[in-house]
Amino acid sequence: MSGSKIGQTLAKLLGIKLQYRNELGKDDVTRGESMYSVSSADTFVEREPTAVEWLRNIIPSGHGLLLYVYHLFPFTHWITRYNVQWLYGDLVAGITVGCVVVPQSMAYAGLANLAPEFGLYSSFMGVLIYWFFATSKDITIGPVAVLSTVTGNVVNKVHAKNPKFPKNEIASALAVIGGSVVLFMGLVRCGWIVEFISLAAISAFMTGSAINIAAGQVPTMMGITGFSTREATYKVIINTLKHLGRTKIDAAMGLTALTMLYLIRFICNTAAKKQPNRKKFWFFISTLRTSFVILLYVMISWLVNRHHRKKPIFKILGNVPRGFKHAQVPVISKRMVKGFASELPATIIVLLIEHIAIAKSFGRVNNYTINPSQELVAIGVTNVLGPFLGAYPATGSFSRTAIKSKAGVRTPFAGVITAVVVLLAIYALPAVFFYIPSASLSAVIIHAVGDLITPPNTVYQFWRVSPLEVFIFFAGVIVTIFSSIENGIYTTISVSAAMLLFRVVKARGRFLGRVKAHSVVGDHILDNNRGSGGKYGGVGQDAPNDPDVSTRNIFLPIDHRDGSNPSVDITAPYPGIFIYRFSEGYNYPNANHYLDYLVETIFQNTRRTNPNTYGKLGDRPWNDPGPRRGQLLEINENLPTLKAIILDFSSVNNVDVTSVQLLIDIRNQLDRYASPDTVDWHIACINNRWTKRALAAAGFGFPTPSQPGIERWKPVFSVAEIGGPNSAAANAEARENELARKRFSDPEFGQKEVIDGITHHSTSSSDKDFTKDISTAKAYGVQKSVVLHGINRPLFHLDLTSALQSAIHNVERREHSEAKGVGTDDKFA
């Protein structure tokens, strides 16, 4: 017994109808339709996709697994072509970034409530590991202000509950757990999940975090103590203003350093504009301003505190151990993980969005595309392995990435150069680090996070594009300032997701009308006036044969809500025929909203086909009780009856069981409304084979017979020539263009002309011969034509024009048949 017979037997035993909703009970290909019978054209039957085909597409093959492993290590794609010129660019960029990352990383370690050396460890491991897995040449992984602040909050919370856990072990455990989650997401290629976080949410999170961090660093920069800088931003600002009287000499080291940082940048930017030929020089001077300022204040601090090491005049960094003194296997306990489990989502979100947003931005600027999933792998591996040398959570840095890009980096190998610089700092410069003023480091942090604040002009552009998202932006910023960074993150993401869901659920369809449009070149309308193909744009005998006809039908919303000119009269496609376009996909969340509006509008603009459907008053439904006793039923004869519905699926990619079932219910409801007639459902612009399969399984794609004996209709198929550019038709068109060009350019063309070796002595003879060539070419073209879509689903159409033509033609055929009182009309059969 064959496999198909076994399947049919099992289906019969289980009561499964293999021909689900096959109303006509015939073969899938010939369900009563008039077959495409032009002998010169090839027919085409579209095969439905199968579950086996779907599984074959998603299950990787052996070759696919090899490619997967190959793409896990992107450096293998380019390392064999590495050259001296690339090395020069990487050396410059790597050293430049190294000079910036050393002071920044020590400052950010303070935000994480850790000793300065942990920032150096994180910087070293970030740049050293990332290049193995990188798909971005510009990104620099290491400590960043926002993630360090989030880490510091976690460390303080867990350490307060469990003082026996060292702070660095808590931070390392957070890095391992968070990195493992991100690594898993990258390995299973779930980088697309980051796309659910909108730009407005990212901007709000970055702006609120920058204000939070800057406000928290002002007391340290001023030498003010006596309150916690980890409270809500507004409380920190209020307490800072209350305790201004406690300002110490640290303010001299902090305020002057901050002023100098901004002053150097201003001078360099101004000089670069005035001296474009030395722009690169001024860029490097501006980039290295952090190192210059730190070295300057280290020298000042050394001169002031060299005799006061035990009791310095202002607060300094202090001892920084040489080498990797905290290298160990990360200590992770169940109690520790339980302590920061509630903060883990915020940590992972910060790890993801900051890095991916930066990588995508610089990829677009520098003309390359990143792989988000592979970037998650890079972040995950960095954070899983980093804690073995004492690192804490790290991700992509915006400021250092911008510096690296502008410095002319050529490949991700520049990270190795930066790692060498950081390694030298870890072993050679701890004695220098001792004298770094804490106030100056706070100035460095404030200066760095200042660039993360979204400028007013960008917010205004948000308003111009999407006013609603501006409210999301300010909601995120306000929550961050008055609560915490974590709550700000959750707020922006939640509100963005709610807005997306609202737009999907409340998506509103549009009823379309037909407008005849003309192409205009300059002040001339191109119109060959060859006919319009019938009163309603149907398939008439005088339809133009030229595919480039300039007069064409376009379909616009009847209510003009797309912004089209309201003075343009958008006519209904045909009495009783409606064209309905879905605007935001068609799935179970929005199916009811779409179809309720569809039915409501149809009822308002049509009348019931048989007004005497309800013979008695008691037969009427409660929601349509009819007129009062003694009154006649009002019938608006000016309204047409419902004949056909055309659905535009151009914005629909997938459907589901709920949405299709609702469509079936509406079809049945409207069939009762149009009884004894039936409503034809034409569906245009279906982009997915699985969507076609779902609709066909529900009985769409072919007409429903209106009454016994009328089971034939006139399908309208779209065909295309497959001869290609070398076909006779194409050659004839080229000759026609050449002929027209010569007529225009040569006034004596009618006397004598040679075309393709054929001499024509008069215009009339030339035209006669050429007309013969054209007719021959078009005959050849017909011989090489083919149907564009499957003839087994005649009511699935490629575009709205063919759908409208088919709907009009079959409505007219039906009306003509009913007028003659016969089941089938030879003229239309």
C-alpha positions, 0 to 999 in steps of 0.5 A: 500500500502506497503512502498516500493510500495509508494517509487517506485511510488514516484520515477516513478513520480519524474523520479528517477531511483532506479536501477541507472546505472544498465546496465544489467537491472537485479537483484542486485544479479544475474546480469549475473554472474556465481553463486558460485555453490560449494554445500559445501560452504555457499554463502554470499550476502553483503547488502548495508548500508542505510541512516537509518543505518547511522543515527542510528549510529550517533544519540545517544541513551538514554544509549549513552547520559548517557555515555556522561554525565558520561564521562564529569566527569572522576574523577568519574571513579577512585575517589571511589578507591582512597587510601593512597598510591595514596595520598602519591604520590599526596601530594609529587607531589602537594606540589612540583608543588605548590612551583614552580608555586607560583614564576612562576605565579607572573612572568608570570603575568608581561608578561600579563601586569597585577599585580602579584596577578592575576597570583596567582589567575589563578594558584589557579583556574587552578589546583582546577578546572581541576581535575574534568574534567581531563583525564591526571594525569600529566597536570598542568593548570595555567599561562604560558609564551606564553599565558601570552605574547599573553594576554599581547599583547591583553590587551595593544592593547585594553587598548590603544584604550579604556583606561576606560577598566581596564587591568584585566577586559580585560584579564578576558573577553578574558579568558571567551570568549576564554574559552567558544569557547574551551568549546563548541568545547569540548562538541561537541567532536571536539578535533580531530581538534587539529590534523591538527596542525603538530609537526613542527608547534608546535615546531616552535611556541614554539621556536619562542615564547621562543626567543621572551619572553627571549629577552623581559625579558633581559632589565628588568633583566638588569634594562634597560629602555627607549624602549618598550619590546613588539615590534618585537623580532629583534627590542628588541634585537637591542634596548637592545644592543643600551642601554647597557650603561643604565644597573643598579644594577638590573643586579646584582640581575638578572644575578646572579639569572639566573646563579645560576638557571642553576648552580643548575640544572647542579650540580643536573643532574651531581650528579644524574648520579654519584649517581643513588641510590639518583636520586630522591633526586637530582631531588627534589633539582633541582625542587625546585631551583626556590623557593630556588633562589627566597627566597635567593634573597628576603632575600638579597632584604630585607636586602638592601631595608628594610629602602628604601621601598618607594624608593628601590635601585633596582626594586622590586615587591611591594605590593601584596594584601592578598586574592581574592581582585579582585573577581567579575563577569567578565565585558564583553561589546560588545565594549571590545570584538570587540577590541580583536576579531581579536586576539581571534583566536591566543589566542584559538590556543595557549590554544589548542595546548600547552595543548593538545600537552603536555597532549598527550606527557606525556600520551604516556610516562606514558602509558595512553591515554587522550581524547582531547575533554574532555581536551578541556572541562577542559580548557574551564571550567577553563577559564570560571570560573576562571575570577570570582576570577580574573584569566586570560587565562590559559592552560597546562604548560610544565615545571610544568607538567614535574615536576609533572610527575617526582615527582611521581603523581598518580592521578589528585587529586594532583591539589587540593594539589597544590591549597592548597599551592597556597591558603596559598601563597595568604593569608600568603606570601604577605609580603614576595612577596613585596621584590622579585626583578623584575630582579630575576623574569625575570631571572626565566622567561628566565630560564623557557622558555629556555627549550621551544627552540627546540634543534638542534638535534631535528631539525636535526631529523626533517630533516631526517624524512621530510626535507620540514617540516624543512623549515616550522619550520624555517619559523615560527621561523623567522616570530615570531622573525621579526613580532609577536607571533600571525603571527608566529602561523598563518604562521606555521599553514597555511603553514602546511595546504598548504603542506597537501593540496598539498600532497593530490592534487598532490598524484601520483598513482603507477602502480604495477607489480608482483614479485614472492617472497620466504621466507628465514630462515637463508640461506635456501629458503623455497619452496615446488615447488608445482606449480605456478598456471599458466604462469601469476599466474592465477587459474590453476589446479596445484595451491598449496593447502597449505595455508602456501606455501612459494612462493608467489606473491607480487606487487611492483611499476614497476618504483621502486620508493618505494625503492625496489631493481632496479635489481629485474625484476618486470613484468607486471601482464598480457598483457593488464591488469594494476594494479593501486594503489592510494597512498593518498586516492581518493577524489575530490581534487586528482581524476583528477590528479590520473586518468590523469596519469592512462589514459596517461600511458595506452595510452602509453603502449597499442594500440587501439583495432580497429585502423579503428574506424575512417572511414574517416579523418573528423571523427577523433577528432582534438586532434588525427588528425592521419597521414598526407595525403598519409601516413599510420597509424602507428600501433605498433603490439608489444603493447597489447590491453587494457583488464582490470584495477585493482584498489587497494583501500587499501589507500581509505576510502571514495569516493565522487560524483566528484571522482566517476563521474570522474571514470565513465567518464574514464571508458566510455573513455577507453571503446571507446578506447577498442571498440568493446571490453569492459574493466573489472574494478576489485577493490581490498581491499575496506575498507568501505561499503559506498565506495562499495555502491558508486562504485556499484551505478556507475556500478562497481563491475560486468562486462559489457557484451562485445556484445549480447550473451556474458553475462556470466563470471567466477567469482573467489571467496575467501572462508575460512574454518570456522571450527576453531581450533577444526575442523578436518582440524586443528586436522589433521594439528596438527597431521601432525606436531607431525608426522614430529617432531617425524620423525626428533627426533626419528631415529627408528620412522619407526619401531614402533610409537604410535600416538593418540592411533594408533600403526603404524608398518612401515613408509609406513603404517603410511603415508598411514593411515595419508594420509587418515586422511588428505583427510578426514579432508580436505573434512570436511574443504570444508564442512565448508567453506564460501565465504568471500565477497559478490557474488553479486559484483564479481569484488570487491576483497579482495586482489590484488591476487584474483583480478588478478586471476579473471582478467586473467581468464576472459580475457583468457575466452573471448579470447578463446570464440572469437577464437572459434567464439561462444558466450559462451564456455562450458569450462569456463561457 
